[in-house]
Amino acid sequence: MHFPRMLKAAALPLLLLLTVALPTFAQLDVGSYQLEQDGITVGQIFVPERDPEDCTYREYWYLHEGYVYPSRSNGVGFTLEADAEATTQSVEEFLAEVEAKNPGGRLVIVDSTEIRQGC
């Protein structure tokens, strides 16, 4: 058995993945997004402007009544698309728009902290 060779072979893809992934910052870029399940819009996401050097930021997810939390057991997933038509400039404007169009939904606030040099 060639354990050291197997270990090197297993480590190479991980190192390549880290090399590609490390320069990436943030979960979502600034802007608005549509959340869809089975071709139906089930939510919107808004990420307000921030300084690119910020180590923490916030995303606002508004989930409609029909949104199903994805899991392996229920087989439900979702797609995320940038909303090219969105003109929202503030959190207040975003919340007013989505609540008016989709009453009964729920707001999920995602606070993110990046761990990288300078943070």
TIRO-2110 file (N, C-alpha, C; in Angstrom, 1 decimal):
// TIRO-2110
0.8, -1.2, 0.0, N, 1, A
0.0, 0.0, 0.0, CA, 1, A
0.9, 1.2, 0.0, C, 1, A
0.5, 2.2, -0.8, N, 2, A
1.3, 3.4, -1.0, CA, 2, A
0.6, 4.6, -0.3, C, 2, A
0.5, 4.6, 1.0, N, 3, A
-0.3, 5.6, 1.7, CA, 3, A
0.2, 7.0, 1.4, C, 3, A
1.5, 7.3, 1.5, N, 4, A
2.0, 8.7, 1.2, CA, 4, A
1.6, 9.2, -0.2, C, 4, A
1.6, 8.3, -1.2, N, 5, A
1.3, 8.6, -2.6, CA, 5, A
-0.3, 8.9, -2.6, C, 5, A
-1.0, 8.1, -1.9, N, 6, A
-2.5, 8.3, -1.9, CA, 6, A
-2.8, 9.6, -1.2, C, 6, A
-2.1, 9.9, -0.1, N, 7, A
-2.3, 11.2, 0.6, CA, 7, A
-2.0, 12.4, -0.3, C, 7, A
-0.9, 12.3, -1.0, N, 8, A
-0.6, 13.4, -2.0, CA, 8, A
-1.7, 13.5, -3.0, C, 8, A
-2.1, 12.4, -3.6, N, 9, A
-3.1, 12.4, -4.6, CA, 9, A
-4.4, 13.0, -4.1, C, 9, A
-4.8, 12.8, -2.9, N, 10, A
-6.0, 13.3, -2.3, CA, 10, A
-5.8, 14.8, -1.9, C, 10, A
-4.7, 15.2, -1.6, N, 11, A
-4.4, 16.6, -1.1, CA, 11, A
-4.4, 17.6, -2.3, C, 11, A
-4.0, 17.1, -3.5, N, 12, A
-3.8, 18.0, -4.6, CA, 12, A
-5.2, 18.7, -5.0, C, 12, A
-6.3, 17.9, -5.2, N, 13, A
-7.5, 18.6, -5.5, CA, 13, A
-7.9, 19.6, -4.4, C, 13, A
-7.7, 19.3, -3.2, N, 14, A
-8.0, 20.2, -2.1, CA, 14, A
-7.2, 21.5, -2.2, C, 14, A
-5.9, 21.4, -2.5, N, 15, A
-5.1, 22.6, -2.6, CA, 15, A
-5.5, 23.4, -3.8, C, 15, A
-5.9, 22.8, -4.9, N, 16, A
-6.3, 23.5, -6.1, CA, 16, A
-7.6, 24.2, -5.8, C, 16, A
-8.5, 23.6, -5.0, N, 17, A
-9.8, 24.2, -4.6, CA, 17, A
-9.5, 25.4, -3.8, C, 17, A
-8.6, 25.3, -2.8, N, 18, A
-8.3, 26.4, -1.9, CA, 18, A
-7.7, 27.6, -2.7, C, 18, A
-6.8, 27.3, -3.7, N, 19, A
-6.2, 28.3, -4.5, CA, 19, A
-7.2, 29.1, -5.2, C, 19, A
-8.2, 28.4, -5.8, N, 20, A
-9.3, 29.1, -6.5, CA, 20, A
-10.2, 29.8, -5.6, C, 20, A
-10.5, 29.2, -4.4, N, 21, A
-11.6, 29.8, -3.5, CA, 21, A
-11.0, 30.9, -2.7, C, 21, A
-9.8, 31.0, -2.3, N, 22, A
-9.3, 32.0, -1.4, CA, 22, A
-9.5, 33.4, -1.8, C, 22, A
-9.3, 33.8, -3.1, N, 23, A
-9.4, 35.2, -3.4, CA, 23, A
-10.9, 35.7, -3.4, C, 23, A
-11.9, 34.8, -3.4, N, 24, A
-13.3, 35.2, -3.5, CA, 24, A
-13.7, 35.8, -2.2, C, 24, A
-14.4, 36.9, -2.3, N, 25, A
-14.9, 37.6, -1.1, CA, 25, A
-16.4, 37.6, -1.1, C, 25, A
-17.0, 37.4, 0.0, N, 26, A
-18.5, 37.6, 0.2, CA, 26, A
-19.3, 36.4, -0.4, C, 26, A
-20.4, 36.2, 0.3, N, 27, A
-21.4, 35.2, -0.2, CA, 27, A
-22.0, 35.7, -1.5, C, 27, A
-22.7, 36.9, -1.4, N, 28, A
-23.3, 37.5, -2.6, CA, 28, A
-22.8, 38.9, -2.8, C, 28, A
-22.6, 39.3, -4.0, N, 29, A
-22.2, 40.6, -4.3, CA, 29, A
-23.4, 41.6, -4.1, C, 29, A
-23.1, 42.9, -4.0, N, 30, A
-24.1, 43.9, -3.8, CA, 30, A
-25.1, 43.8, -4.9, C, 30, A
-26.4, 44.0, -4.5, N, 31, A
-27.5, 44.0, -5.5, CA, 31, A
-28.7, 43.2, -5.1, C, 31, A
-29.6, 43.0, -6.0, N, 32, A
-30.8, 42.3, -5.8, CA, 32, A
-30.8, 41.0, -6.6, C, 32, A
-31.5, 40.0, -6.0, N, 33, A
-31.5, 38.6, -6.6, CA, 33, A
-32.9, 38.1, -6.4, C, 33, A
-33.3, 37.2, -7.4, N, 34, A
-34.5, 36.4, -7.4, CA, 34, A
-34.2, 35.0, -6.9, C, 34, A
-35.0, 34.5, -6.0, N, 35, A
-34.8, 33.1, -5.5, CA, 35, A
-36.0, 32.3, -6.1, C, 35, A
-35.7, 31.2, -6.9, N, 36, A
-36.7, 30.4, -7.5, CA, 36, A
-36.6, 28.9, -7.1, C, 36, A
-37.8, 28.3, -7.1, N, 37, A
-37.9, 26.9, -6.9, CA, 37, A
-38.8, 26.4, -7.9, C, 37, A
-38.4, 25.4, -8.7, N, 38, A
-39.2, 24.8, -9.8, CA, 38, A
-39.8, 25.9, -10.7, C, 38, A
-39.0, 26.9, -11.0, N, 39, A
-39.4, 27.9, -12.0, CA, 39, A
-40.3, 29.0, -11.4, C, 39, A
-40.6, 28.9, -10.1, N, 40, A
-41.5, 29.9, -9.5, CA, 40, A
-40.6, 30.8, -8.5, C, 40, A
-40.9, 32.1, -8.6, N, 41, A
-40.2, 33.0, -7.7, CA, 41, A
-40.7, 32.8, -6.3, C, 41, A
-39.8, 32.5, -5.4, N, 42, A
-40.3, 32.2, -4.0, CA, 42, A
-39.5, 33.1, -3.0, C, 42, A
-38.8, 34.1, -3.5, N, 43, A
-38.1, 35.0, -2.6, CA, 43, A
-37.3, 36.0, -3.3, C, 43, A
-36.8, 37.0, -2.6, N, 44, A
-35.9, 38.0, -3.1, CA, 44, A
-34.8, 38.2, -2.0, C, 44, A
-33.7, 38.6, -2.5, N, 45, A
-32.5, 38.9, -1.7, CA, 45, A
-32.0, 40.3, -2.0, C, 45, A
-31.6, 41.0, -1.0, N, 46, A
-31.0, 42.3, -1.2, CA, 46, A
-29.8, 42.4, -0.4, C, 46, A
-28.7, 42.8, -1.1, N, 47, A
-27.4, 43.1, -0.4, CA, 47, A
-27.0, 44.5, -0.6, C, 47, A
-27.1, 45.3, 0.4, N, 48, A
-26.8, 46.8, 0.3, CA, 48, A
-25.4, 47.1, 0.0, C, 48, A
-25.1, 48.3, -0.5, N, 49, A
-23.8, 48.8, -0.8, CA, 49, A
-22.9, 48.7, 0.5, C, 49, A
-21.6, 48.4, 0.3, N, 50, A
-20.7, 48.3, 1.4, CA, 50, A
-19.3, 48.6, 0.8, C, 50, A
-18.4, 48.9, 1.7, N, 51, A
-17.0, 49.1, 1.3, CA, 51, A
-16.4, 47.7, 1.0, C, 51, A
-15.7, 47.5, -0.1, N, 52, A
-15.2, 46.2, -0.4, CA, 52, A
-14.2, 45.6, 0.7, C, 52, A
-13.7, 46.5, 1.5, N, 53, A
-12.7, 46.1, 2.5, CA, 53, A
-13.4, 45.7, 3.8, C, 53, A
-14.8, 45.9, 3.9, N, 54, A
-15.5, 45.5, 5.1, CA, 54, A
-15.3, 44.0, 5.4, C, 54, A
-15.2, 43.7, 6.6, N, 55, A
-15.1, 42.3, 7.0, CA, 55, A
-16.4, 41.7, 7.4, C, 55, A
-17.4, 42.5, 7.7, N, 56, A
-18.7, 42.0, 8.0, CA, 56, A
-19.7, 42.7, 7.1, C, 56, A
-20.8, 42.0, 6.8, N, 57, A
-21.9, 42.6, 6.0, CA, 57, A
-23.2, 41.9, 6.2, C, 57, A
-24.2, 42.4, 5.7, N, 58, A
-25.6, 41.8, 5.9, CA, 58, A
-26.3, 41.6, 4.6, C, 58, A
-27.0, 40.5, 4.5, N, 59, A
-27.9, 40.2, 3.4, CA, 59, A
-29.3, 40.1, 3.9, C, 59, A
-30.3, 40.5, 3.2, N, 60, A
-31.7, 40.5, 3.6, CA, 60, A
-32.5, 39.5, 2.6, C, 60, A
-32.9, 38.4, 3.1, N, 61, A
-33.6, 37.4, 2.4, CA, 61, A
-35.1, 37.5, 2.7, C, 61, A
-36.0, 37.8, 1.7, N, 62, A
-37.4, 37.8, 2.0, CA, 62, A
-38.0, 36.5, 1.3, C, 62, A
-38.5, 35.6, 2.1, N, 63, A
-39.0, 34.3, 1.6, CA, 63, A
-40.5, 34.4, 1.6, C, 63, A
-41.1, 34.0, 0.4, N, 64, A
-42.5, 34.0, 0.3, CA, 64, A
-43.1, 32.8, 1.0, C, 64, A
-44.4, 32.8, 1.2, N, 65, A
-45.1, 31.8, 1.9, CA, 65, A
-44.8, 30.4, 1.3, C, 65, A
-44.6, 30.3, 0.0, N, 66, A
-44.4, 29.0, -0.7, CA, 66, A
-43.0, 28.5, -0.7, C, 66, A
-42.1, 29.3, -0.1, N, 67, A
-40.7, 28.9, 0.0, CA, 67, A
-40.5, 27.6, 0.8, C, 67, A
-39.8, 26.6, 0.3, N, 68, A
-39.5, 25.4, 1.0, CA, 68, A
-38.0, 25.4, 1.3, C, 68, A
-37.6, 25.2, 2.5, N, 69, A
-36.2, 25.1, 2.9, CA, 69, A
-35.6, 23.9, 2.2, C, 69, A
-34.5, 24.1, 1.4, N, 70, A
-33.9, 23.0, 0.6, CA, 70, A
-33.2, 22.0, 1.6, C, 70, A
-33.3, 20.7, 1.2, N, 71, A
-32.6, 19.7, 2.0, CA, 71, A
-32.5, 18.5, 1.1, C, 71, A
-31.6, 17.6, 1.5, N, 72, A
-31.4, 16.3, 0.8, CA, 72, A
-32.7, 15.5, 0.9, C, 72, A
-33.3, 15.5, 2.1, N, 73, A
-34.4, 14.6, 2.4, CA, 73, A
-35.6, 15.0, 1.6, C, 73, A
-35.9, 16.3, 1.4, N, 74, A
-37.1, 16.7, 0.6, CA, 74, A
-36.8, 16.9, -0.9, C, 74, A
-35.6, 16.8, -1.3, N, 75, A
-35.2, 16.9, -2.7, CA, 75, A
-35.4, 18.3, -3.3, C, 75, A
-35.7, 19.3, -2.5, N, 76, A
-36.0, 20.6, -3.0, CA, 76, A
-34.7, 21.4, -3.0, C, 76, A
-34.5, 22.2, -4.1, N, 77, A
-33.3, 23.0, -4.2, CA, 77, A
-33.8, 24.4, -4.6, C, 77, A
-32.9, 25.3, -5.0, N, 78, A
-33.3, 26.6, -5.5, CA, 78, A
-32.2, 27.1, -6.5, C, 78, A
-32.7, 28.1, -7.3, N, 79, A
-31.7, 28.8, -8.1, CA, 79, A
-31.8, 30.3, -7.7, C, 79, A
-30.7, 30.9, -8.0, N, 80, A
-30.5, 32.3, -7.6, CA, 80, A
-30.1, 33.1, -8.9, C, 80, A
-30.8, 34.1, -9.2, N, 81, A
-30.5, 34.9, -10.4, CA, 81, A
-30.4, 36.4, -10.0, C, 81, A
-29.4, 37.1, -10.5, N, 82, A
-29.3, 38.5, -10.3, CA, 82, A
-30.6, 39.1, -10.9, C, 82, A
-31.2, 40.1, -10.2, N, 83, A
-32.4, 40.8, -10.7, CA, 83, A
-32.0, 42.0, -11.5, C, 83, A
-31.9, 41.9, -12.8, N, 84, A
-31.4, 43.0, -13.7, CA, 84, A
-32.4, 44.2, -13.7, C, 84, A
-33.6, 43.9, -13.3, N, 85, A
-34.7, 45.0, -13.4, CA, 85, A
-34.8, 45.7, -12.0, C, 85, A
-34.1, 45.3, -11.0, N, 86, A
-34.3, 45.9, -9.7, CA, 86, A
-33.7, 47.3, -9.6, C, 86, A
-34.4, 48.2, -9.0, N, 87, A
-33.8, 49.5, -8.8, CA, 87, A
-33.7, 49.9, -7.3, C, 87, A
-33.9, 48.9, -6.5, N, 88, A
-33.8, 49.1, -5.0, CA, 88, A
-32.5, 49.7, -4.6, C, 88, A
-32.5, 50.8, -3.8, N, 89, A
-31.3, 51.4, -3.3, CA, 89, A
-31.1, 51.3, -1.8, C, 89, A
-32.1, 50.9, -1.1, N, 90, A
-32.0, 50.8, 0.4, CA, 90, A
-32.7, 49.6, 0.9, C, 90, A
-32.4, 49.3, 2.1, N, 91, A
-33.1, 48.2, 2.8, CA, 91, A
-34.5, 48.5, 3.0, C, 91, A
-34.8, 49.7, 3.4, N, 92, A
-36.2, 50.1, 3.7, CA, 92, A
-37.0, 50.0, 2.4, C, 92, A
-36.5, 50.5, 1.3, N, 93, A
-37.2, 50.4, 0.0, CA, 93, A
-37.4, 48.9, -0.4, C, 93, A
-36.4, 48.1, -0.2, N, 94, A
-36.5, 46.7, -0.5, CA, 94, A
-37.6, 46.0, 0.3, C, 94, A
-37.6, 46.3, 1.6, N, 95, A
-38.6, 45.6, 2.5, CA, 95, A
-40.0, 46.1, 2.2, C, 95, A
-40.2, 47.4, 1.9, N, 96, A
-41.5, 47.9, 1.5, CA, 96, A
-42.0, 47.3, 0.2, C, 96, A
-41.2, 47.1, -0.8, N, 97, A
-41.6, 46.5, -2.0, CA, 97, A
-41.9, 45.1, -1.9, C, 97, A
-41.1, 44.3, -1.2, N, 98, A
-41.3, 42.8, -1.2, CA, 98, A
-42.5, 42.5, -0.3, C, 98, A
-42.7, 43.2, 0.8, N, 99, A
-43.8, 43.0, 1.7, CA, 99, A
-45.1, 43.4, 1.0, C, 99, A
-45.1, 44.5, 0.2, N, 100, A
-46.4, 44.9, -0.5, CA, 100, A
-46.8, 43.9, -1.5, C, 100, A
-45.8, 43.3, -2.2, N, 101, A
-46.1, 42.4, -3.3, CA, 101, A
-46.3, 41.0, -2.8, C, 101, A
-45.8, 40.6, -1.7, N, 102, A
-45.9, 39.2, -1.1, CA, 102, A
-46.2, 39.2, 0.4, C, 102, A
-47.3, 39.7, 0.8, N, 103, A
-47.6, 39.7, 2.2, CA, 103, A
-47.6, 38.3, 2.8, C, 103, A
-47.2, 38.1, 4.0, N, 104, A
-47.2, 36.8, 4.7, CA, 104, A
-45.9, 36.1, 4.6, C, 104, A
-44.9, 36.7, 3.9, N, 105, A
-43.6, 36.1, 3.8, CA, 105, A
-42.8, 36.4, 5.1, C, 105, A
-41.6, 36.0, 5.1, N, 106, A
-40.7, 36.1, 6.3, CA, 106, A
-39.4, 36.7, 5.9, C, 106, A
-38.8, 37.5, 6.8, N, 107, A
-37.5, 38.1, 6.5, CA, 107, A
-36.5, 37.3, 7.3, C, 107, A
-35.4, 37.0, 6.6, N, 108, A
-34.3, 36.3, 7.2, CA, 108, A
-33.1, 37.3, 6.9, C, 108, A
-32.4, 37.6, 8.0, N, 109, A
-31.3, 38.5, 8.0, CA, 109, A
-30.0, 37.7, 8.2, C, 109, A
-29.1, 37.7, 7.2, N, 110, A
-27.9, 36.9, 7.2, CA, 110, A
-26.7, 37.8, 7.5, C, 110, A
-26.1, 37.7, 8.6, N, 111, A
-24.9, 38.5, 9.0, CA, 111, A
-23.7, 37.6, 8.6, C, 111, A
-22.8, 38.1, 7.8, N, 112, A
-21.6, 37.4, 7.4, CA, 112, A
-20.4, 38.1, 7.9, C, 112, A
-19.4, 37.2, 8.2, N, 113, A
-18.1, 37.7, 8.6, CA, 113, A
-17.0, 37.0, 7.8, C, 113, A
-16.2, 37.8, 7.0, N, 114, A
-15.2, 37.1, 6.2, CA, 114, A
-13.9, 37.0, 7.1, C, 114, A
-13.3, 35.9, 6.9, N, 115, A
-12.0, 35.6, 7.6, CA, 115, A
-10.9, 35.6, 6.5, C, 115, A
-10.2, 36.7, 6.5, N, 116, A
-9.1, 36.9, 5.5, CA, 116, A
-8.2, 37.9, 6.0, C, 116, A
-7.1, 38.0, 5.3, N, 117, A
-6.0, 39.0, 5.7, CA, 117, A
-6.7, 40.4, 5.8, C, 117, A
-6.4, 41.1, 6.9, N, 118, A
-7.0, 42.4, 7.0, CA, 118, A
-8.2, 42.5, 7.8, C, 118, A
-8.8, 41.3, 8.2, N, 119, A
-10.0, 41.3, 9.0, CA, 119, A
-9.7, 40.9, 10.4, C, 119, A
END
